[in-house]
């Protein structure tokens, strides 16, 4: 799959012939300066390419057709500099298949009191052209992001960078393949879902490979491959166990899983402790280290969360598979963990490799990474299948320094305070149907996930500091009606 740096974004400026060649020449020069300024900001994930000034309907159509079929184009950014009539954009925008950012800006930041005249106005009519452009976007009901502000402003550049990361996640999503080892955990409802609809909506190819094939691959791993992986573990983590053989077996599992993922060009996988045919241990350290290298994961066969984890990791590295474990009701804190599989990218300190009994899966004690998560603002996101549509639920949280040491819970874990508080937040989460599996991210916020949902045309529910069960119930009723009409 492509890396972030392989992608480009196209900056397309709108104008017309009404104002003459001198004006068009100035528009072109200004657009090059804007593009250069954005690229030099240091906050964008990849390069913006200026693709020229559109002055006719054919020019707009040609640019959009080219963008649609260019695999390196992750999205387009439009800015209608002078009074660009947007009827010329109708056919082009109707055919647009890439994420679209409508950047409402202008070349100069302020109005020059002595210089402003009608000629100046002809060069600085973003308030004209972009509003015309905004109307046609609304009239066509095209999903797009709108950002308003001066192109040199640092906060505006950061917002553009955030949207670009979302668009990159969309491009990644459309190429994503997920490898399932076995089925989902028996009798569990929320990890079920329509894989055909997921592929239609997101591009995800979700298929199953036999656990027996993985067991055979594990047996075929060489001692040299194990030693190389052991050297990696020693460099990245602190080994806090004498059971080196358990670590070596996890190394075998990791090498084998990665070989199978690479062979099928998969960037995410899921498994279940109920199907470990031919394996000595449930993958713990193996899975955690794979996630540390950007592979998405979902426990108990949760392929939706595995895919969402992979996509969000591509958008922002500190995005990890998570599960709500239990609550500290006295202090309003949720304890998130999993029996083995939490990514080390969110560790506050250097993780330790430990080996402990696991009372599930009926296999040998597996090696796993243990650590406490970082403090800081984050989100948790859950993708659920509502039958006929997908719903993305996002909750704002504040990760906190652990209030207890929990010496007898040898897992990687994160503690957080949900918005608006634990009681109300949990009530709202349950009302919305949020799963016990989530993706927790420090690098991505609710605005980015709303953009993601808008691009893919799926339902979005946000639980924040102002959410109440009463307001959410009303939102869910209205949303249900809207999506039934859309369906």
N, C-alpha and C positions, 0 to 999 in steps of 0.2 A: 504494500500500500504506500501511497505517497506521503512524504513528510510535509510539515507545515511550510517549510521554506520552498517547497516545490510549487506552491500555489501563488497566484497573483490576483489582484483585484483591479478591475477596469474602471477608470474615472472618465465618464462621458459627460461632456458639457453641451447644453442646448442653447441655440441662438437662432437667428434668422438673417436674411439678406437686407431687411428694411433699413438698417442703420449704416450700410455701406461697408466697403472693404477695410477702411482704416479702423473702424470699430471692431470688425471681426479679427483683424490682425492683433489688436490690443487684447481682445478676449482670449485669443490663443496664447499670447505671451503671459497673461495673468494666470491662465490655467496651468501652464508649465510651472510657474512659480509656486502655485498652491500645491501641486503634486509634489514638487521637490521639498517644500516645507513639511508636508505630512510625512514623507519618507524619512526625513532627517530628524523627526521628533523623537525617535528612539523608543516609542511605546506601541508601535504597530507590529503585529506578528509576522507580516510579510509585505512584499512590495506592492505599491499602487502604480499602475501603468496608465498614463494619459493616452486616451485613444482618439483624441481629436474633438472637434466641435460639430455637433449635428445641426444641420440647417434645413434638411428636407426629410420627408417621410421615408424615402428610400434609404437615406443615410442612417436613420434610426433603425430601420429593419435590418440593414446589412450588419450593423454593429451587434444587434441582439442575436441574430442568427449565428454570427461568428462566436459570440460568448457562449451560447447554448451548447455548441459542439466542440468547444475548446476545453479539454479536460483539466487544464491548469488554471482556468478562470473559476475562482470560487465565489464570485459575486460582482455586481456592478454598483458603482456609486454615481449618482447623477446630480448635476447642479445646473440649473437653467439661468445663465448669467444675465442676459438681457431679456427683453420681453419675448421669450420663446413660445410661440403658439403650439400648444400641446396636442392639437388634433393630429399633428404629424407623428405623434408618438403612439397613437392608438393601436395600429397593427403590430408595431414592435412590442409594446408592453403586453398585449394579449398573448403573444407567443413566448414571452420571457419565462425561462425555466430555472434561472439562477436567483439566489437571494438578492434583494434590492434595498439599497440604502439611499434615501432621498436626503441629500446633504444641503440644507438651507443656509447658505452663507453669502458672503460678498467679498470682493477683493480687499477693499479698504475697511479698516475697523471702525473709523469714526467719520463724521461729515466734515469736510474741510470748508470752513466758513467763507473764505475768500475765493476758493476755487470752484465752488459748486455753481454750475450753470446747466443748461439743457444738454450740452455735449457730455458733461460729467454724468448726468442722469442716465444717458443712453448706455453708459458703460457700467452702471451700478444699479441695475434694476432687478436684483435678486428678489426683492419684495414683490415685484410684478411676476417675473417669469416662474419663480418657484411656487407661487400661489396658483398660477395657471397649471403648473405641473402637478401640484397637489390635488387640484380638482380632478384632473384626468385619472390620477391614481385612485381617488375615492370613487369616481364614476365607474371605473372598471372593476372596482372592488378587489384590487390587487394587494396582496400582503406585502407590506414594506415597512421599514424602519425609518422614522423621521428624526433627524438630529439638526438642531438649529444653533448656530453660533459661529464665531470667527475661526477660520481654519488654523490660525496661529495659537489659539488658546489651548493651554495644556490640558484642561479638563475636557474640552471638546475632543481633542486628539485621543485621550484615554477612552472616551465613550465610543469613538470610531473603532479603536483597537478592540474593545470588548465585543462590538457587533461583528467585527471581522473574525474573531475567535469563534463566535456562534456559527457564522457562515462556513468556517473551516470544519466545524463539527458536523454541519449538514453535509458537506462534501464527503467527509469521512464516513458518515452514516450510510450514504448511498452505496458505498463500496464494502460495507461491513459484512463479514461472515462469522457466524457463531457456531462453535462446536459443542454439541451436547453429549456428555458421557452418561448414558442412561436417561431415564425419564425424571419428571419432577417427583418430589416427596409424596408418598401415597396420601390421599384424602385431603390434600391442601388445595384450597380454592384459588388463592390470590396469585400463585405462581403459574396457573393455567393461562391460556390466552390463544388468540388467533394468529398463528404464524404467517398465514397467507396475507392477512390484513397488515401485519407488521411489515412484511416485505413490500406491500403495495404503498404503504404510507412512508416508511423510513428507508426502504431499500435493504433491510436486513435479511440475509439468507441464513435461516436457522435450521440445521439438520443434525441428525444423530449418528454417532459412531459407537460401536460396541465397546464396552469396558474391557472385554477380553482382548481386543486389539491393542488397547493401551497396556494391559498387563504383559502382552508379548513384547511390546516396544520397550517396556521397563527392563525386561530380562535381557534385551539385546544391547542395552547401554554398556559401554566399555568402561574399564577402570580408569582409563585416561580421561574420559569425559567426566567421570565422577570427581577425579582429583582437580580438574580445572574448575568445576563448580564449587568444590570445597574451598579452594583458594579464594574464590569470589566471596563466599560466605565469611571467611576469616577477615577479609578486608572491610566488608560492609557492616558486620555485626560482632557483638561480643558473645563468645561461646561460653555458656554458663551451665554445662552439663558434661558428665563423663561418658554419656551414651553416644559415642561418636558414630556407631553403626546406624542409629536411628537417623542421624543427620545425613549420613551417606545414602541411606535409602531415599530420603526426601530429595537428595540431589539426583538420584536415578529417575525419580518420578518427574522432577522438573525438566530434565533433559528430554525425557520421553514425551511429555505433554507438548513441549516446545517444538519438537520434531514433527509431531502430528499437526499442530497448528500451522507451522510453516508449510508443510506439504499441501495443505488445503487452503492456504492463504487466509486463515482465520485470525482475528484479533481479539476474540473473546471466547470464553468457554464456561460451562457449568457442569457440575456433577452432584451426586447425592451420596450420603453415607449409607443409604439403603441398597446401593449397587456398587460393590467394591470387588466384584468377581475377579479372582486371581491376584489381587493386590494385598500387600502385607499391612499397609497403613493408609489411612485417609490422607490425601495430600494437604499439608499444613504449611510448613516453611516453603515447600515447592510452589504452592499457589501464591503465597505472600510475595515471594521474590519475583514471580512472573508479573504480578500486579505492579510491583516496583519498577518493572521495565515497560509499563504501559499497557499490559494485557488486561482486558475487562473480565470480571468474574461475577457469578451469581451462585449462591449456595442453594442446596436442596433442589437443583434443577431449574432455578429461576433464570430462564434465558432472557426475559425482558430486562431484568436488572443487570445481567451480565452485559447486554448490548448497551444499555444506558450508561453503565460504568465506563465502557470502552470509549463511547462518544464523548462523555464529559471529561475523561482523562485527556483526550485529544484537545479539548477546549481549554482545560486547565489541569495541570499535573496533580495537584493535591485534591483529587476526587476519588473517593474510596467506597468499596462495598461496605455496607453497615447494616446492623440489625438492632432494633430496640430490645434491650435485655430486661431491664427492670428499672424501678423508680426509687428515688429518694424523695418521698412525699413530704418529709419534714422541711427539706431545703429547696424543693421545687426543681429537682435535677433528674434528667434521664441518663441512664447508663447504657451506652451503646457498645456493642462488641460483636463477636461471633465465636463459635467454639474454637476456630483456628484462623479464619481467613480475613484479616484486616491488613490493608496495604501499609507498608512502612513509610510511605511518603508523608504521612501526617504525624510521625513520631516526634515528641518533644525532645527526646534524647536518643542516643544510640541504642537501637533495639538489641535485646538479648535472645539468643537461641536457647530454649529450654525443652526438656522432654518430660511429659507428664502423662498419666493415665487419661484416656478419653472414654467415658462411659457411654459411648454411642458408636455404632458402626462395627463393633465386635472384631476389632483388629488390634495390632500392636500399638503401644503408646507412640504417638507421632511427635516429632520435633516441630516446634512452632516458634515464631517470633513473639516476644512479649514486650509491651511498651505502653506508656501513657501518651495520649494524644495532646496536641498543642492547644493552647488557649487562643481564642480569637473568634471573630464573626464568621459565620458559615451558613450554609443551607443544607437541608435534607430534601431529596427529591424522590418521588415514587411514581412509577408509570404503571397504570392499571388498565385492564381491558373491561370496559363497561358494557360489552355486548353491542356491537355496531359502531363503537367509537373508542378511541384511546383517551384517557384522562391523565394529564401530568399534574401532580400535586407537589407544591414546593412550600416549605416552611422555613422562615428565618429562625436561626438559633444563635446562641452565644456559647461557644465551647469554653469550659472553665477548667482551672487546675483541679485535679481530683481532691475531693474532701476526705477520702479514706485511702488506706494503702491496699486493702483487700489482698492479703498475702496468700490466701488459699484460692484465688481466682487467677490462674496463670494464663491469661489471654491478653491480646492487644485490645485496648479499649479507649473510648473517648467519652467524656461526660459533658453534658450541655444543658443549658436552660432554653426551652423552646419559647417562642413568642406566641401570644402575649405573656403567657405563663404556663406552667406545666399542666394545670388542671384544664384551663380553657383550651390550650393548644392541643392537648390529647383528645378532648371532646370534639374539637373541630376536625382533627385528623381522622377520627373514627367516623364522623358524619360524612366526610368526603370519600371514605372508603380506602384511605391510605394503607399501604401494606406494611408489614413488620420489617421487610427488607427495603433499604433505601440506598441511594448514593449520597454520601456526605461530601461536601466540597467547601474548601476554604478559598478557592480561586474563582469560583463562579457565583454570581448572585441571581436573585429572582428576576431582575430585568433581563438578563441574558437567557434564562430559561423561558421567559415569556416570549422573547424573540424567536427562540427555537420552536416553541409551540406554534407561533404565528406562521412561520415559514412552512411548517409541515401541516398546518390546518388541523390541529388537534385541540381538545379542550384544555384549558389552563386554570388551575385553582391555586391561589396564593394565600397562605396563612401568615399574617404579619402582626405587628404590635396593636393594630386597631381592629383585628378580626374578633367577632363574637359568634357564638353558636347561632344566635338569632339572625344576624346579618348573613352568615354563611348559608344557613338553610334557605333563605330567600334567593341567594345567588345560585344555589344548586338547583332550585326549582326552575328559575328562569333559564339557566344553562341547559337543563334537561329538555325544556321546550324548544329552545333554539337549535340544539343539536339534533332533535328529532325532525325538525323542519328541514335542517340541512341534509339529513341522511336520506 
